[in-house]
Amino acid sequence: MSAVGIVGGSFDPVHHGHLITAQDVALKRNLEKVFFIPCYISPHKVNVEYSSPEHRVNMLKLAIEDHPLFEFSDFEINRKEISYTVNTLMEFSKKYDEIELIIGFDNLLKFDSWKEPDTILKLAKLIVMKRHIDTDTKIYHKYFGEAVYVDTPTIEISGTEIRERIRKNLPIDYLVPPSVKNYIFENNLYRY
């Protein structure tokens, strides 16, 4: 049986960048499936205000509903506390023997500050999406050598940009799936 992948994040909102890169990694790593796991509160964004968990979950479910490789987990949302990857991996390791944790290069830069990074590496293989590596990167720690790097498409989309475009009444077509766009407007999200 092949490994499963895990992609975490706030997904506020989920966008094509998340979906395209996850699909690319899944195919290149021959993953059985990829779980999208929205955090309740990111430990690196404790003071950030998110959309409600219900809205983020609904958008994510809409975005992946027709993709055979993608699945959704509300494990972190249901815990209703700061979401630590190590806890999620401990739970998933009860069911899956091989887990690949998929993160962006920006997250690798601060991986040494994550809760129990050594335990994370015992529970999962660290897969880093390598879009473009700044050759001037001065931040290196021991986990750079522990990671498996996968070249993925460069998709310059961010949730921050999407929320800002909505506030300015700019179009978000092609940034998010149509079902997510409809959900955002039907629920009047990001207008604040």
N, C-alpha and C positions, 0 to 999 in steps of 0.2 A: 504494500500500500504506500502511495506517495504521501508526501508531507502536506499539511495544511498551512496556509499563510494567515497572518493576522496583521491587519492595518488598523491602527487606532487614530483617534483625533477628535476634535470637537464637531467636525462636519456641520459647520454653521455658516452657510449651507454646504452640503456635499456638492461637488462640481465635477466637470469633465476631467480636470487634472487628476483628481483622486481615481476616477474610474479607468482612465486610459493607462495610467502608470501601473495600477494594480493588475489590470489585465495583462499588460506587457510582462510584468514580473511573474505572474502565474504561468504564462506560457513558457517563458524562458527557464523557469525553475521546475516545470512540470508538476505544478501543485494540484492536488486533488480538488481543493476549493480555497477560497479566500474569505475570511470572516472580517467584516467591517464592524468595529466595536467603538461606538461613540462613548467618549468619557463623560462622567458626571461633572467632575471638575478636574481640569488638568493641573498637575502639580507645578507646572511651569507657567500657568496662567491663573493663579489662585484669585487674583483681583479683577479678572476679566468677567464681564457680564455676558452670559450666553443667552441664546433663545431657549425657551423651555425644552426640557428633555423630550417632551411629547412631540414638539414640532421637529426637532432634529431627527428623532427616530422615524417619524412619518416621512420626512423628505428622503432619508436614506433608504427606507423600504421601497418607496416609489422609484428611486434611482436604480435599484438593483433587481427589481422584481422579475425582469425577463432575462436575466443573465444566469446561465446555468452554472458558472463557476463561483458566483458571488453569494454569500450568505450574510446574515445579520445576527449579531448577538447583543442583547441588552444587559449582559452581565454587569458591566460597570455602572450603567444607569441605575440598575436595581439596587446596587450597594449604597447609593445616595451618600457618597463620601468622596474624598479626593481619590482619583483613579490612579493607582500605581500598576504599571505593567507587570511587575513581578507577581502581584496577586492574581491578575488575569491569567498569566501563564501557568501558575500553580493549578488553577481551576481547569484550564484546558488540557493540561498534561495528565489529568485523571482519565481523559477520554482519548487523547491523541498521543501516539508515541513520537511522532516527528512534527515539530512545529517550527515554522520560519517566521520570525518577527521582521516585518518589512517597515523600514524607516527611511526618511530622507537624509541626505548628507548633512543638512542643517542640524538634525537631531543627533547624528553621530558626533558632531563637534562638542555637544554637551552631554554625551552618553555617560561620561564618568561621574556626572552629578546626579544621575538617576538613582532611585532607591534600589539598592542591592544589584548593581550591574553584573557582578560575578554570578549571582544566582540566576539572573536572566539568561546568561550564556550557558548555564547548565541545563536550562529548560528549553531553550530554543536556539536555532541558528540565526545569527544576526545578518539580515539581508539589507544592504544599503543601496538605495536608488541613486545612481551616479549620473546626474544630469550634466553638470559641468562642475568640475572641481577647481576651485580657486587655487592656482599653483602657488599663490602667496600665503596660503594657509599656514599660520604659525602655531595653531592649536593642534598638537598631536598628543595622544595618550595611548596607553597600551591597547585600547579596544580597537584602534585603527587596524591593527594586525589580526584581530579576531573576526573581522567582518568579511562577508562575501559581497563583492561589488557587482551590481548588475547595471549595465547601460540601459537607461530608459529614455523615452522621448522627453524633450524639454517642453513642458506645458506651463507657461507663465500665467497661472490663474490663482487667485487667492480669495478666500472667503471675505477678507477685509475689503478687497477691491469690489467684490460683488455687492456687499452691504453698502459701500459708499456710492456705487452706481445707482442703487435703488433709491438711496436718500436724495440723489441729484436728479431723479427721474430719467436716468439713462437706460438704454436697453441692456438686458442681460442674456439675450438670445445667444446661443452657441457656447455660453459659459457653463450653463447647467442644463440637465435634461429638460425637455418641455414639461414633463409631469412635475418636476421640482419647481420650475418657473411658475406654473399654474398654481401650485400649492402656496408659494410665497405670496402671490398677489391675492389669492382667495382669502388668505389669513392675515393679510396686511402686515407682513413681517418686514423688519429693517427700515421702517419709515421714521423711526424716532430721530 
